[in-house]
């Protein structure tokens, strides 16, 4: 707690050096956290810090979706960062309402809520499939397209039904993902990525989750 409080009061590199020189032994963790804040703020880009002095950066994945946690860990495997689940930090009962009207808003809602609850950096995403012929649906409702308790198969079946009369040239769309990284000092950074492609007329493949078996990215005949 004392180390995190020190992080919040650092205003410049002189303060940083003062913390390091005067309280080196007790504030290696504080130095590491401040360094992560400074790096992340550079160019308003998410840049996760590397391990220094054997202190590993920890972030909480603000999701109950085990598939997403697995993918986040795979993506960050080359960086010395430990990705914790909500269960790991005792927040398994926390469920953040995703009532934003954009992917970015929902990602920020989740990341900031979990960062406040855990006192740690929290990473959250909101992603979904936006189909041109359906005016952007399912969009932010991708996970609950067929209803609040719908599973993946129900969502896929509804999408196929909605698209049954759409010809091949008009079955275009894109996967959209917005990622938010919220720090305990109140700063939140967001980024957005899109992958254009098309919705197939039938499911292909057995891996992935969500709409992966129905979506083929541009330039490929294989689904996600």
N, C-alpha and C positions, 0 to 999 in steps of 0.2 A: 504493500500500500504506500509506504514511504517513497519507494522508488518511482511508482507511477505518479505520485504527487510532484516529485521533482521534475518529471518530464513535462508536466503541464506548465511549469513556471519558467522553463528555458525560453529565452527570448532571442538569443544570438549565440555565436560560437564562443564568446567570452564566458557566458554562463555555463556553456557546455564544458569548457576547459576547467572552470572553477569546480564544477561537480566532480570531474574526473580526478583532478589533482588533490583536492581536499578530502575526498571520501572515496578514493579509488577502490578499495576492497569491497565496500558495501554497495557501490553504485555501478558495478559493471552492467548489471541488468538495466539500470536507468540509462546508461550511456547507449546500450544496444537499442533500447526503445526510442530514444531521441534520434539516433541515427536513422532508424526506420522511418520516423516522421519526416525528417529532412529529405531523405531519398524519395519518399513517396510524393512529396510536394513538388519535386523538381519537374517542371514542364507539365504539371497537372496530369501526370501519368502514373499508372500503377506499376511501381518497380519494387519488388520485394527484396529485402536486404539479405545478405549472406551471413553465415555464422561468423561471429567474432568472439574470440576468447572462449570458445566452447559453449556459448549461450545460444540456444536454438530459438529462432523466431517461432511463435505459436499464433495461429489464427483459428477462429471458430467458423466452421461452415454453417451458415444460418439456414439449414434445411433439414427436414425429416426424411428427405428422399435419399435412400441409401445408394441408388444408382448415381445421383448427382455427386454425392460425397466421393464415391469411387472415381468418377471422372475427374473431379477437382484434384484429387490426390495424384492421379496419373499425369495430369497436365503440369502440376507443380513438382513432379518427381525429380527434376534436375536442379531444383533450388533447395537449399537447406532450410526448409520450412516444415513444421509439423502441423498438419491440418487436423483439428479436433472436431469431433461431432458434438451435437447438443447433449447427447448422453454423457460424453466425456467430461463436460463441465456442469453437469447436474441441471440442465435446462430441457430435459426431455419432455416436460409437460408444457413448455412454452409454445404457443401457437400464434403467430402474428397474422392478423387479418390483412389479406392482400386486396385492398379496395382502391388501389390506384388505377388510373385510366391509361397508363403507359407502362411499358416494361421497366423503364428507369425508376419510376415512382415506386413500384412494388419492390424492386431490388433494394432501394434506399430504405424503405420502411422496414424490411427484414434485417438488413445489416445494422442499422442504427439501433433497433430494438434489442438485438442480441448483444451488440457492443455495450450498450448501457447495462444490460442485465449481467453480463459476464465480466465487465471491466477490461476486456481484451479487444484486440482488433478482430473484426468479424467480416466475413466475405459472404455475399449473397448474390444470387442471380435470379432473374425472372426471364423466362424464355418461352417461345411458342412458335407456332406455325401461322403465317399470314398468307392467305390464299387470295389471289387477285379477283377471281371470279366470284368470291363470296364477300367482296368488299372488306378484305382484311381479316375476316374470321378464320379460325377461332381466336387468333390474337391473344390478348391477355387472359382469355378464358380457356386456353388450350387444355389445361389440366382438368377442367370441369365442363367441357363442351357439351357432354351429354347429361349433365346434371351434377349437383354438388357431391354426390357419392359415386359418380361414375368411375369405372376403371379404364385402363388403356384400351381394352378391346371395345368397350362401349363407345368411347370417343372415336376410335377408328371407324367403327361401323356407321356412326352418324356422319362423319366426314365423307365416307364413300356414298352414303345416301344423298347427301347434299350435292355431291359432284357427279351423280349418275348420268346427267344429261349434258355435261360440259365436254365439248370435243377436245381432243388431244392438244391442239395448238393453244387453247385457252386455259390449260390446267397449270398455269404458272403460279409461283408463290415464292416464299422465302422463309427460312428459319431465322428468327431474330433472338439474340441473347443480349441482355443488359446485365452488367456485373457491377456491383457496388462494394467498395472496401471502406468500412467505417472504422475510424480510430477512436480510442477512448477520450482523446482531447476534443472531440466534436467535429473533426474534419472528415468529410466523406468524399471519395473519388469515384466517379462512374465512367464506364466505357461501354461501347455498344458494337456488336458485330452482326453481320448479316451474311447468309449463304443462300444465293438464289438457286432455284431449281424447279421441279415440277411434281405434281401429285399424280401418282400412278392409279390405274383403275382397279388394281388388286394388290394385296400385300405380298411382299417378297422378303425373304430372309428371316432368320430366327433370333438374331442378336438385337442389341439396342433396346430402347424403350420409347414410350410416347408414340409419336407418329413416324418413327424411324423406318418402319417397314413399308410405308407408303410414299416416302419422299426420296427422290433421286436428285442429287445436286447437278447443276449444269456441267456438261461435259462427261457425264458418267451414266451408264445404264444400271449401275448398282445402287441400291438404296443405302441409306445411312446404317 
